[in-house]
Amino acid sequence: MEYAIDVMQQQSEFAVRCRGVIKTYGAGDASVMALRGIDLDVLRGELLMLVGPSGCGKTTLISVIAAILDQNSGDCEVLGHNLKLMSRNERTRFRGESIGFVFQLFNLLPALNAVENVAIPLLINGIQPKEAEARAKAVLEQVQLADHLDLLPAQLSGGQQQRVAIARALVHNPKLIVCDEPTSSLDHKTGQSVMETLRGIAKSPDRSLIVVTHDPRIFEFADRMAHMDDGKIIDMVDGKNKERLQ
């Protein structure tokens, strides 16, 4: 089954729509319900933050949205695709083409330089090495790393490594960027710089960002903030005026 999006879906204002999403780990008496009927909309062009205590389900939720985990029930539509209706191979292909990831600990390959790390998603998607390298260099220039192309991760600062990770997440031009604690290992100034990069380069009218964070220092960058607790979204707040939306 091909997962082509029709014109109406492409023009939808929603990048993500979750309805009644439940995710359980384990079975029987040992089962743990991580998501308890999640309803969530993420608008195209917005930066939505998921906040809440450790263990409340934030990482599980973004893993479902990013087509890494299957939900037990409910529907999750991402960029016009109902993930539940897609085969495993289709979800893998969709994830590789349409979703970018920025991780807390960067997840850079230590033996590869900045360009080589950023080129990985393109090579996986079948892009020829010369084109992949050229595109990787162009994105690294966007994140102010034009003078660090040949450096290994160990030769870069924490903030520079995170910028390489951002470039890797952007290089295949995904329409959804998912960030898991992107600033928690950075100092305040570097974290602010990383968020400015994400908001200025990654966010666009047809691209959305979901940022999982415990870091109150970066809340100001959110368009909206979804507060989670015990597997549920308990509150939605406007990121600018902190007014409760639901």
ChimeraX attribute file (.defattr): number of C-alpha atoms within 10 A of each C-alpha:
attribute: neighborCount
match mode: 1-to-1
recipient: residues
	/A:1	7
	/A:2	7
	/A:3	16
	/A:4	10
	/A:5	12
	/A:6	10
	/A:7	9
	/A:8	8
	/A:9	14
	/A:10	14
	/A:11	14
	/A:12	13
	/A:13	14
	/A:14	20
	/A:15	25
	/A:16	23
	/A:17	20
	/A:18	20
	/A:19	15
	/A:20	16
	/A:21	22
	/A:22	22
	/A:23	23
	/A:24	16
	/A:25	13
	/A:26	9
	/A:27	9
	/A:28	7
	/A:29	6
	/A:30	7
	/A:31	10
	/A:32	12
	/A:33	16
	/A:34	20
	/A:35	26
	/A:36	17
	/A:37	19
	/A:38	21
	/A:39	16
	/A:40	17
	/A:41	16
	/A:42	21
	/A:43	21
	/A:44	22
	/A:45	20
	/A:46	21
	/A:47	25
	/A:48	26
	/A:49	27
	/A:50	25
	/A:51	23
	/A:52	20
	/A:53	13
	/A:54	13
	/A:55	13
	/A:56	19
	/A:57	24
	/A:58	28
	/A:59	18
	/A:60	20
	/A:61	25
	/A:62	19
	/A:63	16
	/A:64	20
	/A:65	24
	/A:66	26
	/A:67	23
	/A:68	15
	/A:69	13
	/A:70	19
	/A:71	23
	/A:72	14
	/A:73	15
	/A:74	15
	/A:75	20
	/A:76	28
	/A:77	18
	/A:78	24
	/A:79	25
	/A:80	21
	/A:81	20
	/A:82	15
	/A:83	23
	/A:84	17
	/A:85	14
	/A:86	16
	/A:87	13
	/A:88	14
	/A:89	9
	/A:90	16
	/A:91	19
	/A:92	14
	/A:93	15
	/A:94	20
	/A:95	18
	/A:96	19
	/A:97	17
	/A:98	16
	/A:99	25
	/A:100	26
	/A:101	24
	/A:102	24
	/A:103	18
	/A:104	18
	/A:105	16
	/A:106	21
	/A:107	13
	/A:108	21
	/A:109	15
	/A:110	12
	/A:111	11
	/A:112	15
	/A:113	19
	/A:114	30
	/A:115	27
	/A:116	23
	/A:117	23
	/A:118	30
	/A:119	26
	/A:120	21
	/A:121	21
	/A:122	22
	/A:123	17
	/A:124	11
	/A:125	13
	/A:126	9
	/A:127	15
	/A:128	11
	/A:129	14
	/A:130	11
	/A:131	13
	/A:132	23
	/A:133	19
	/A:134	12
	/A:135	18
	/A:136	28
	/A:137	22
	/A:138	16
	/A:139	25
	/A:140	25
	/A:141	15
	/A:142	14
	/A:143	19
	/A:144	13
	/A:145	19
	/A:146	15
	/A:147	9
	/A:148	18
	/A:149	18
	/A:150	13
	/A:151	14
	/A:152	19
	/A:153	22
	/A:154	13
	/A:155	13
	/A:156	15
	/A:157	12
	/A:158	19
	/A:159	20
	/A:160	20
	/A:161	21
	/A:162	28
	/A:163	27
	/A:164	30
	/A:165	25
	/A:166	28
	/A:167	32
	/A:168	27
	/A:169	26
	/A:170	25
	/A:171	21
	/A:172	25
	/A:173	16
	/A:174	20
	/A:175	23
	/A:176	29
	/A:177	24
	/A:178	23
	/A:179	24
	/A:180	22
	/A:181	19
	/A:182	26
	/A:183	27
	/A:184	15
	/A:185	15
	/A:186	16
	/A:187	12
	/A:188	14
	/A:189	10
	/A:190	17
	/A:191	21
	/A:192	18
	/A:193	15
	/A:194	22
	/A:195	21
	/A:196	14
	/A:197	18
	/A:198	23
	/A:199	17
	/A:200	11
	/A:201	15
	/A:202	24
	/A:203	19
	/A:204	15
	/A:205	10
	/A:206	17
	/A:207	20
	/A:208	27
	/A:209	29
	/A:210	23
	/A:211	23
	/A:212	25
	/A:213	24
	/A:214	19
	/A:215	14
	/A:216	8
	/A:217	14
	/A:218	17
	/A:219	19
	/A:220	15
	/A:221	18
	/A:222	22
	/A:223	19
	/A:224	26
	/A:225	26
	/A:226	23
	/A:227	18
	/A:228	22
	/A:229	17
	/A:230	17
	/A:231	22
	/A:232	21
	/A:233	22
	/A:234	13
	/A:235	13
	/A:236	20
	/A:237	19
	/A:238	16
	/A:239	19
	/A:240	13
	/A:241	10
	/A:242	14
	/A:243	11
	/A:244	12
	/A:245	11
	/A:246	9
